[in-house]
Amino acid sequence: MPRQPGAVRPSALWVIGRSGARRCLATGEASPHSLVFGAEDQVIFTGGSPTRADLTGLFCVPVDGGPVRRLAGSLDRGVVAGSATVLGDGPGVVFCARDGGCVRAYRTSPRAEDGVHAVAGSADESVSSVSVSRRGDRLAYVASTQDGGQRVVVQDLRSGRRSELASALPPAEVRQAERLEFTARDGLGLEGWLIRDPARGRGPLLVDVHGGSFSGAWSPIVQPSRLYQQELADSGWAVLLLNARGSDGYGSDFARAALGAWGEADAPDFHDAIDALIGQKAIDPARLAVTGYSYGGFMSNWLTATSDRFSAAVAGGSICDFVSLFGTSDMGWAMSEYDIGVHPHLDPLDALGRSPIAFGRAVRTPTLLLHGDADLRCPISQAEEWLAVLLGAGCEAELVRYPGASHSFLTQGPPSMAADYGNRLVRWVTSHVPGGAGMCSHASP
C-alpha cells in the first residue's frame, strides 16, 4: 500500500514467542517505541501518531492481543521516551514528562479509574534516571536543581516522604536563571529565562535557541554542556533562554504551533522577547548575538538571514537547506514531513523558498559554524553549504569541524569537545559584538 503524502513512516509492535512465532500487537497507528512489560500481561510503550505531530503518549496493549489504550490521556504533556517503569507486581506505571521547562515524574495505571498524578519534580527541579523498587513502593531518581546541584532521592510512594542518598554540591558561582513571561504579537503567552548579573546593568544579549523544536525546551537548570551561558553572564552579558511556540512542556496546541511553519510562526517570538527586554532597559539593543544547536542552529541561520539586528551568530549542528536535507539526513524524509512541513520530492521550489539558504545572500552577520563531521541528523554538508553562501555574499564566516563527532557530541561526546565548543562561542560573540572584547577571559584568540 503506497504511503500517503504527509504521513510519517510508521513503526509497529510485535511479540515473538519462544517458538519464534510472531504476532503484531500494535500497528503503525500508534507508532510504538520504548516498551516495557507491565503487570497483568500488559505491554507499556510510548508512541504517537504516524500521520500528524502529536505529543508522545503512553499506551498499553495486552500481551495476548487486544485493543491499544492510551494511558494518562488527561495529561496534556509529552511523555519522555524510555522513561516508563512499572511498579513491582502491581498495575501502576511511573513515567516522566516535561511540564513547562522542567521534567516531572507522574504515576498512572492501565486502570482508567486510577487517573494520573504528579509524584516528583517542580518548576525549579528536573527529574531524571527514574527507577522503582522491586516491591513497587519506593521511587528513586536524580533531581537537578536550579542552583546547579544534583541529588539522588528516594521517595516512599505511599507516604510521599523523601530521603536524600547522595548529592553533588552546586558550583559556588552560579548565576541562577530568572523566570520571565512574554506576550507574542498575536497574544500567545511565552515562558523564558534570563541569566545575568543584575548589578552589571544594561549589557549585551545572547539569544540561545534550544534544539528540537517539537521535543525540545529550555529550563532554569544549569546544563553542563552549556557552561558558556554562565561564563557570559558572569562577564556582564545577559543570556535569553526562550521557549518559543513549538517547544515541549506546554501542551499539544503549543507544541504544534510551529509545525509546517519553521521561521514563519516561531521566529517572531524571539524578536518579540528581545523587544520586550529592550523596553525594560534590561539589555543594550545595539549589542545582540544569537546562537543555537540543531533546530536552534536553523533558527540562528534564519534570524540572521531575515534580520540585520544581530552583531554575531554561532550556529551549531545547523540546517540551511531543506531540499538537500531531505536526501542526506538519517531522518530527512520524516523531519521534512513531520516537523518542517516541506515535500522536496514533490515541490522542491517551495522547500527551497522556505530554507535559510534562499536568503543567504542578504546575511551580513559574522557567523561561526560549529559542526560534527559525523553528524547524520544534520549532515556536515548543511554547514558547508551555509559557509559557501555566506562567503560568496562577502559575509565573514568560519566553519569548525569536530572529527568523528555525531549530532549528540555536546552531551554524549568527549567533554573536551563541549569545552572547545563553548570557548569558541565565547570568543566569537565577545570579539564581534560592539564592546564585547575583553569582557571574558576567552575573548582573545
C-alpha positions in Angstrom: 0.0 0.0 0.0 1.6 3.3 -1.0 2.3 5.8 1.7 0.1 8.8 1.7 1.7 12.2 1.2 2.1 13.9 4.6 2.3 10.7 6.6 5.3 9.7 8.6 6.5 6.2 8.1 5.1 4.2 11.0 6.6 1.5 13.2 4.8 -1.5 14.7 5.0 -3.5 17.9 5.5 -7.3 17.6 5.8 -10.1 20.2 7.9 -13.1 19.5 7.3 -16.4 21.4 10.0 -19.0 22.3 9.0 -21.0 19.2 9.7 -18.0 17.0 6.1 -17.3 16.2 5.3 -13.6 15.8 2.2 -11.6 16.4 1.6 -7.9 15.8 0.3 -6.1 19.0 0.2 -2.6 17.7 0.3 -1.3 14.2 1.7 1.9 12.9 -1.3 3.8 14.0 0.3 4.0 17.4 3.9 4.4 16.1 5.2 2.5 19.1 8.7 2.6 20.6 10.4 2.3 24.1 8.4 -0.6 25.6 8.4 -2.4 28.9 6.4 -5.4 30.1 3.9 -4.5 32.8 1.8 -6.4 35.3 -1.5 -8.1 34.3 0.0 -9.2 31.0 0.3 -5.7 29.6 2.9 -4.2 27.3 3.5 -0.5 28.1 5.0 1.7 25.4 5.4 5.3 24.3 4.2 6.3 20.9 2.3 8.9 18.8 0.6 9.3 15.5 2.1 8.3 12.1 0.1 11.0 10.3 0.5 14.1 12.3 2.6 15.6 15.0 1.3 14.6 18.4 2.9 14.7 21.8 4.4 11.4 22.6 1.9 9.4 24.7 1.8 6.4 26.9 -0.1 3.3 25.7 -0.7 -0.2 26.8 -1.8 -3.4 25.0 -2.4 -7.0 26.3 0.4 -9.4 25.5 -2.1 -11.8 24.1 -3.5 -9.1 21.8 -6.4 -6.7 22.0 -7.1 -3.0 21.7 -4.4 -0.4 22.3 -5.4 2.0 25.0 -3.9 5.4 25.9 -2.8 5.9 29.5 -2.7 9.3 31.2 -4.7 10.8 28.4 -5.8 13.6 30.7 -2.2 14.9 30.9 -1.6 17.2 28.0 2.2 16.8 28.1 4.6 14.7 26.1 6.0 11.6 27.7 9.8 11.3 27.8 10.6 8.3 25.6 12.1 5.3 27.6 11.1 6.8 31.0 8.2 4.4 31.8 8.8 1.9 34.6 6.3 -0.4 36.3 5.6 -0.6 40.0 6.6 -4.1 41.0 3.9 -6.6 40.6 1.1 -4.0 40.6 -0.6 -2.3 37.7 1.0 1.1 38.4 3.4 2.8 36.0 5.7 5.7 36.6 6.8 7.9 33.7 8.4 11.3 33.1 7.0 14.3 31.1 8.1 17.9 30.8 5.9 20.4 32.4 7.0 23.9 31.5 10.8 23.8 31.4 11.4 21.0 33.9 10.7 17.3 33.8 8.5 15.7 36.4 7.6 12.2 37.3 4.0 11.0 37.1 2.1 7.9 38.2 -0.7 6.2 36.3 -2.2 2.8 35.7 -3.9 0.8 32.9 -6.9 1.1 35.1 -8.8 4.1 33.9 -10.1 5.0 37.4 -6.6 5.4 38.7 -6.0 8.7 36.8 -2.6 10.4 36.6 -0.8 12.1 39.5 2.5 14.0 39.7 4.9 12.3 42.2 8.2 14.2 41.8 9.6 17.3 40.3 8.7 21.0 40.4 9.1 24.3 38.5 12.8 24.6 39.6 13.7 20.9 39.9 14.1 18.5 37.0 13.8 14.7 37.4 15.8 12.1 35.5 17.1 8.5 35.9 13.8 7.3 37.5 13.8 3.8 39.0 11.2 1.8 41.1 12.0 -0.7 43.8 11.2 -4.3 43.2 8.2 -4.2 45.5 7.0 -1.0 43.8 6.7 1.0 47.0 9.7 3.3 46.5 10.9 5.6 43.8 14.5 6.7 43.2 15.5 9.5 40.9 18.1 12.2 40.3 16.9 15.7 41.0 18.7 18.5 39.2 18.2 21.9 40.8 18.3 25.4 39.6 21.4 26.3 41.6 23.4 23.7 39.6 23.3 20.9 42.2 22.1 17.3 41.9 20.6 14.9 44.4 19.8 11.2 44.4 16.4 11.0 46.1 14.4 8.0 47.3 10.7 8.6 47.8 8.1 6.5 49.5 5.2 6.3 47.1 2.7 5.7 49.9 3.6 8.5 52.3 5.4 10.8 49.9 8.3 11.1 52.3 11.7 11.7 50.7 15.2 10.9 51.7 18.5 12.0 50.1 21.1 9.3 49.4 23.7 11.4 47.8 24.3 14.9 46.4 26.6 16.9 44.3 27.1 20.4 45.7 26.2 23.3 43.4 29.1 25.3 42.0 30.0 28.3 44.1 29.4 31.0 41.4 26.2 30.0 39.6 24.1 32.8 38.1 20.6 31.4 38.6 18.1 31.9 35.8 15.4 34.5 36.3 11.9 33.3 35.0 10.2 35.8 32.7 6.9 35.9 30.9 6.5 37.4 27.4 3.5 38.1 25.2 3.9 37.4 21.5 2.4 39.8 19.0 -0.6 37.5 18.5 -1.3 37.4 22.2 0.3 34.0 22.9 2.0 33.7 26.3 5.6 32.6 26.3 7.9 31.5 29.1 11.7 32.1 29.2 14.6 32.6 31.5 17.3 35.3 31.6 20.7 34.5 33.0 22.6 37.7 34.1 24.2 39.7 36.8 21.7 42.4 37.6 24.4 44.5 39.2 26.1 44.9 35.9 23.3 47.0 34.4 22.3 47.0 30.7 24.7 44.9 28.6 24.9 42.7 25.5 22.4 39.9 25.0 23.0 36.4 23.6 19.8 34.7 22.4 20.3 30.9 22.8 17.8 28.8 20.9 17.2 25.2 22.1 17.1 22.2 19.8 14.0 20.2 19.0 11.9 22.1 18.2 8.9 19.9 18.9 10.7 17.8 21.5 12.9 20.5 23.0 12.7 23.1 25.7 14.9 25.2 28.0 14.6 25.0 31.8 16.2 27.0 34.6 18.5 24.1 35.3 22.2 24.6 34.7 23.4 22.4 31.8 27.0 21.1 31.9 27.2 21.2 28.1 26.2 24.9 28.0 28.5 26.4 30.6 29.3 29.3 28.2 26.0 30.7 29.4 27.4 31.0 32.9 30.7 32.5 31.7 29.0 35.2 29.6 26.5 36.1 32.4 29.4 36.3 34.8 31.1 38.8 32.5 28.2 41.2 32.1 26.2 39.6 29.4 22.6 38.5 29.6 21.6 35.2 28.1 18.0 34.6 27.0 16.5 31.1 27.0 13.1 31.4 25.4 10.6 28.6 24.9 9.0 29.9 21.8 6.0 28.3 20.2 6.8 24.7 19.1 8.6 23.9 22.4 7.7 20.9 24.6 6.1 21.2 28.0 3.2 23.5 27.3 0.6 21.2 25.8 -0.2 19.8 22.3 -1.5 23.0 20.8 1.6 25.0 21.8 3.9 22.2 20.6 2.2 22.1 17.2 2.0 25.8 16.8 5.2 26.0 14.6 4.8 22.7 12.7 5.0 23.3 9.0 5.9 26.9 9.5 9.5 26.9 10.7 10.8 30.5 10.5 7.3 32.0 9.8 5.5 31.1 13.0 8.3 30.9 15.5 10.9 33.5 14.6 8.7 36.4 15.6 8.6 35.1 19.2 12.3 35.7 19.5 12.0 39.2 18.2 9.1 40.0 20.5 11.0 38.8 23.5 14.1 40.8 22.6 11.9 43.9 22.1 10.3 43.4 25.5 13.8 43.2 27.1 14.8 46.4 25.3 11.6 48.1 26.5 12.5 47.1 30.1 16.0 48.5 29.6 17.4 45.2 30.5 19.7 44.9 27.5 21.6 47.1 25.0 19.7 46.9 21.6 22.9 47.6 19.7 24.7 44.6 21.2 22.9 41.4 20.2 24.1 37.9 19.3 22.3 34.7 18.5 23.2 31.0 18.8 21.6 27.6 18.9 22.1 23.9 18.1 20.2 21.7 15.7 16.8 23.4 15.3 18.5 26.2 17.3 21.2 26.3 14.6 18.5 26.5 11.9 16.9 29.4 13.8 20.2 31.2 14.1 20.6 30.9 10.4 17.1 32.0 9.7 17.2 35.0 12.1 20.4 36.4 10.5 19.0 35.7 7.0 15.8 37.7 7.7 17.1 40.4 10.1 20.1 42.6 10.5 19.8 43.2 14.2 22.4 40.7 15.3 26.1 41.5 15.5 27.3 37.9 15.7 25.9 34.4 15.3 27.1 30.9 16.2 25.2 28.1 14.5 25.8 24.6 15.9 24.7 21.4 14.1 22.6 23.6 11.9 20.3 23.3 8.9 20.2 25.7 6.0 18.7 23.8 3.0 15.5 21.7 3.3 16.0 20.3 -0.2 19.4 18.7 0.4 18.4 17.8 4.0 15.6 15.6 2.7 18.0 13.2 0.9 21.1 13.3 3.2 19.8 13.3 6.8 19.2 10.0 8.5 15.6 11.0 9.1 15.3 13.7 6.4 12.1 12.3 5.0 10.4 12.2 8.4 11.7 15.5 9.6 10.7 17.2 6.3 7.1 15.9 6.6 6.6 15.6 10.3 8.3 18.8 11.6 9.1 21.2 8.8 6.2 20.6 6.5 8.0 20.5 3.2 8.0 17.9 0.4 11.1 18.4 -1.7 10.3 15.3 -3.8 7.0 16.9 -4.8 7.7 20.7 -4.6 11.4 21.5 -4.4 10.9 25.2 -5.1 8.6 25.5 -2.1 11.2 23.7 0.1 14.0 25.9 -1.1 12.0 29.1 -0.7 11.4 28.2 3.0 15.0 27.5 3.7 17.6 30.0 5.1 19.8 29.4 2.1 17.2 31.2 -0.1 18.0 34.4 1.8 21.7 33.7 2.5 22.9 36.4 0.1 21.5 39.1 2.4 23.3 37.9 5.5 25.9 40.3 6.9 26.2 38.9 10.4 29.6 37.4 11.2 28.8 33.7 11.6 30.7 30.8 13.3 29.6 27.3 12.3 30.4 24.5 14.7 29.5 21.0 13.4 30.3 17.4 14.0 31.7 15.9 10.8 30.0 12.5 11.6 26.6 14.2 12.1 23.9 12.1 10.4 20.9 14.1 11.6 22.1 17.4 10.3 24.9 16.4 7.9 28.1 18.4 7.7 27.1 19.4 4.2 24.5 21.7 5.7 27.3 23.8 7.3 29.4 23.6 4.2 26.5 24.9 2.1 25.9 27.8 4.5 29.6 28.6 4.7 29.8 28.8 0.9 26.8 31.0 0.6 28.0 33.4 3.3 31.5 33.7 1.9 30.1 34.2 -1.5 28.0 37.0 -0.2 31.0 38.7 1.3 30.0 37.9 4.9 32.6 36.9 7.5 32.2 33.2 8.3 34.2 30.3 9.7 33.5 26.6 10.0 34.9 24.3 12.7 34.6 20.6 12.1 34.7 18.2 15.1 36.3 14.9 13.9 34.2 11.9 14.4 31.5 13.8 16.3 27.9 12.9 16.0 24.8 15.1 16.3 24.8 14.5 20.0 28.5 15.2 20.7 27.8 18.1 23.1 26.1 15.8 25.6 27.4 12.4 24.6 30.9 13.1 23.2 34.2 13.8 24.8 33.9 16.6 27.4 36.9 18.3 25.7 34.8 18.9 22.6 32.0 20.5 24.6 34.6 22.7 26.3 36.1 23.7 23.0 32.7 24.5 21.6 31.9 26.8 24.5 35.3 28.5 24.3 35.0 29.2 20.6 31.4 30.5 21.0 32.5 32.9 23.8 35.5 34.2 21.7 33.3 34.7 18.6 30.5 36.7 20.2 32.7 38.8 22.5 35.0 39.7 19.6 32.2 40.6 17.2 29.6 42.3 19.4 30.5 46.0 20.0 32.3 46.5 23.3 32.4 42.7 23.9 36.1 42.2 23.5 37.8 41.8 26.8 34.6 41.1 28.8 35.5 37.4 29.1 38.7 35.5 29.7 38.4 33.7 26.4 37.8 36.9 24.3 41.3 36.8 22.8 42.2 34.2 20.2 
